[in-house]
Amino acid sequence: MNKKDAILKAMISNPNKGNKDLFFIPKSLKKYLFSNLNVDQVEFLLKEMIEEKPELINVVENRFVSGLAVLPTGLVESFLANGGFTKADKEAKN
């Protein structure tokens, strides 16, 4: 599983899934998943994901948060079940 798939899996595994008031920011994903990355690297991953598959992630407009905040869409589970970004990256290399 690559880092992008790990982000998606973490977002849909959250027990508060479906709560529209809960969103994910690079800082929280870094703390939870990627202690070896910095916040800018995690934000870069999120932006790549949004560019490659915008149907998987909703960007949240929130006046209480400066910077990028995101929510997974209902398409994430089936995307991961079908190989996710790991499969897409392998296919792109071939």
N, C-alpha and C positions, 0 to 999 in steps of 0.2 A: 504494500500500500504506500503510495507516495504522499507527500505532505498535503497536497490539495485534497486528496481523498480523506486524509486524517481530519482535516478541517471540517469537511462535509459530515463525516461520521460523528464527530464531536457535537456539531450543531444539532443533528437530528437525534442524538442519544441523550440530550439534555432532558431531565425530567420535567422541565417547564415548557417543553416543545408545544407549540401552538399558542403560547402566550404572546400576543402582539406587543406587549410592553417590554418583553425581554428581547434584547438584541445582542449581537456579538461585536466587539471592537478588537482591533489588532492587539492591544495591550492584554486583554483577558485571554485571547487565544494563545498568545506567547506564554503567558504564565501557566496556562493549563496544559499546553501541548509541546511548546518549543522553547525550552529554557536555553537552548544553544543558539537561538536566533535572536536578533534584536527586533524591536517593534516595527521598524521600517521594512525589514525583510518580510515580516508577516503581512504587513499592509500590501507590499508588492505582490505576494502570493494571492491575496484576496482580489486585487485589481486584475491580475492575470486571469483568475477564475471568472470574474465578471466579464472580461473581454472575450474569453473563449466560449463560455456557456452562460450568457446572461439570464437564461431561463431558470437557472438553478438558485440564484441569489437575488434577493431584493435589497436594495440600498435603502436604509431607513433615514428619513429626515427627522432629526430630533433636536430641538433647541437646547437641550441640556447636555448634548455631546458635541464636542468639536472634533472634526475628523470623520473618518469612515466608520459607519455602523451598518451591520448587515443582518439579515434573517434568511434562513433557507426556505425554498419554496417546496411545494408538495411533490416536485419532480425528483428530488434528491435521492430518495430511497431506491427508486427504479434505476436511476442512473448508476448508483453504486452497485446494485445487484447485477447490472450488465457490464461491470468492469471499471466503471468510473474513469477518472482522468488517467489512471495507470494504463488501461486498455487504449484509450484515445492517444496517449503519448506513444505507445508501442506501434500503433497503426500509422501514426504520422511519420515515424522513423522509417517505415517500410515503403 
